[in-house]
Amino acid sequence: MKTKSIRNIFVLALVFATIMGCSRFEDGPKVSFRSMIKRICGTYRIDYVAKNGNNLTDYWNQYYNLSYKFSLSQASETDNILFVQISGEIDSVGSWKNYYNSNYAFIDKNDLVTLHMYNCVIDTADFPHERMFFPLVQSSDDYWRMKYTIIRLSNNEMWLFYEEGYDEYEIHFKKN
């Protein structure tokens, strides 16, 4: 009887260790019962922004009040296309102006899960170039699809990583 108990505990520990090692995301979560797309869908705000390890969240909050809404795309029957709405306000050198943008994002599910999304492209007549916040905000002159790596995806958070040359960006979104 004692041998069966030890064997059951060993098998349970082995199963638990296997589950804990199966995360697709560097920073977890280890186990989730919701699909990846369902965890991405929702309305987010920027909770943390860093460039090369330097926290720029206060700078972001000083000039941007944007929310990012990810929802299932009605245009496609595949589960890798999302509709993205970016809305809120941006400081335009002392006066806050309403901003709204919508586009599609694509999920690439390989070893690393990546999110390909057109950024908040803005008119530089209303929003001067010094208010650009790469890689989250870019001018229409620099319009291209950004490829973020999802490093954490839980029911309430999505952390993204972006690399451009020698610069590394980490962006934490938190659901409203």
C-alpha positions in Angstrom: 0.0 0.0 0.0 2.8 2.4 0.9 4.5 1.7 -2.5 1.3 2.7 -4.4 1.1 6.0 -2.4 4.7 6.9 -3.2 4.3 5.9 -6.8 1.1 8.1 -7.1 2.8 11.0 -5.5 5.7 10.6 -7.9 3.4 10.4 -10.9 1.5 13.5 -9.7 4.7 15.4 -9.2 5.9 14.4 -12.7 2.6 15.6 -14.3 2.7 18.8 -12.3 6.3 19.5 -13.4 5.4 18.8 -17.0 2.5 21.2 -16.9 4.6 23.9 -15.3 7.2 23.6 -18.0 4.8 23.9 -20.9 4.3 27.7 -20.9 4.4 29.4 -24.3 5.3 32.7 -22.6 8.6 33.6 -20.9 6.8 35.3 -18.0 3.9 32.9 -17.7 1.2 32.1 -16.8 2.1 28.4 -16.6 -1.4 27.1 -16.9 -4.6 28.8 -18.3 -8.0 27.3 -19.1 -8.8 30.2 -21.5 -7.6 30.2 -25.1 -4.8 32.6 -26.1 -7.2 34.7 -28.3 -9.8 35.0 -25.5 -7.1 36.2 -23.1 -5.9 38.8 -25.6 -9.4 40.2 -26.3 -10.4 43.1 -24.1 -9.7 46.7 -23.4 -6.3 47.6 -22.1 -4.4 50.6 -20.8 -0.6 51.0 -20.7 0.6 50.1 -17.2 4.4 50.1 -17.8 6.7 51.2 -20.7 10.5 50.8 -20.7 13.2 51.4 -23.3 16.5 49.6 -22.6 15.4 49.0 -19.0 14.6 52.6 -18.3 11.0 53.2 -17.0 9.2 55.7 -19.3 5.7 55.2 -17.8 5.5 58.7 -16.3 6.5 60.3 -19.6 3.8 58.2 -21.4 1.1 59.2 -18.8 2.1 62.8 -19.2 1.2 62.9 -22.9 -1.1 60.0 -23.7 -4.4 58.8 -22.4 -5.2 55.9 -24.8 -7.0 52.6 -24.5 -6.4 49.6 -26.8 -9.4 47.4 -27.5 -8.7 44.0 -29.0 -11.7 42.0 -30.3 -12.4 39.1 -32.6 -12.4 40.1 -36.2 -15.7 39.6 -38.0 -13.9 39.7 -41.4 -12.1 36.4 -40.9 -13.0 33.0 -39.7 -9.4 32.2 -38.6 -8.4 32.7 -35.0 -5.3 34.7 -35.8 -6.8 38.0 -36.8 -8.0 40.6 -34.3 -9.7 44.0 -34.7 -7.9 46.8 -32.8 -9.4 50.1 -31.8 -7.1 52.7 -30.2 -8.9 55.7 -28.7 -8.5 58.4 -26.2 -6.6 61.7 -26.0 -3.0 62.8 -26.9 -1.4 66.0 -25.7 -0.7 68.2 -28.7 1.8 70.7 -27.1 -0.4 71.8 -24.3 -3.9 71.0 -25.4 -5.5 67.5 -25.3 -7.0 66.3 -28.6 -9.2 63.3 -29.2 -7.7 60.4 -31.1 -9.2 57.4 -32.7 -7.7 54.7 -34.9 -8.7 51.2 -35.9 -7.0 48.4 -37.8 -6.3 44.7 -37.8 -3.7 42.8 -35.8 -2.3 39.4 -36.7 -1.2 36.7 -34.2 1.7 34.4 -35.2 1.7 31.2 -33.1 5.2 29.7 -33.5 7.7 29.0 -30.7 7.4 32.7 -29.8 3.9 34.2 -30.1 4.0 37.5 -31.9 1.5 40.2 -32.4 1.7 42.1 -35.7 -0.1 45.4 -35.4 -0.1 48.8 -37.2 0.6 51.4 -34.6 -1.3 54.5 -33.6 -0.4 56.4 -36.8 -1.2 60.0 -36.3 -1.4 63.2 -38.4 1.7 65.3 -37.5 -0.2 68.5 -38.2 -2.3 67.9 -35.0 0.3 65.9 -33.1 3.9 67.2 -33.6 6.8 64.8 -34.1 8.2 65.4 -30.7 5.1 63.7 -29.2 5.8 60.4 -31.1 6.4 57.5 -28.7 8.1 54.7 -30.7 7.1 51.9 -30.9 3.6 52.7 -29.7 3.1 55.9 -31.7 4.6 56.7 -35.0 4.0 59.3 -37.7 2.4 58.5 -41.0 5.9 58.9 -42.6 7.1 55.8 -40.7 4.0 53.7 -41.2 4.7 49.9 -41.0 3.4 46.9 -39.1 5.2 46.4 -35.8 6.0 42.9 -34.6 5.8 42.5 -30.9 6.6 39.3 -29.0 4.1 38.4 -26.3 6.1 37.6 -23.2 3.2 37.4 -20.7 -0.5 36.8 -21.3 -2.9 36.3 -18.4 -6.6 37.0 -18.1 -5.7 40.6 -17.0 -2.3 41.4 -18.5 -0.5 41.3 -21.8 3.2 42.1 -21.8 4.9 42.9 -25.2 8.5 43.0 -26.2 9.8 44.9 -29.2 13.4 45.1 -30.5 14.7 47.7 -33.0 18.4 47.8 -33.7 20.1 48.1 -30.3 16.9 49.3 -28.5 14.6 47.0 -26.5 11.1 48.0 -25.5 8.9 46.4 -23.0 5.2 47.4 -22.8 2.8 46.1 -20.1 -0.9 46.4 -20.9 -3.4 45.9 -18.1 -7.2 45.3 -18.7 -9.6 47.9 -17.6 
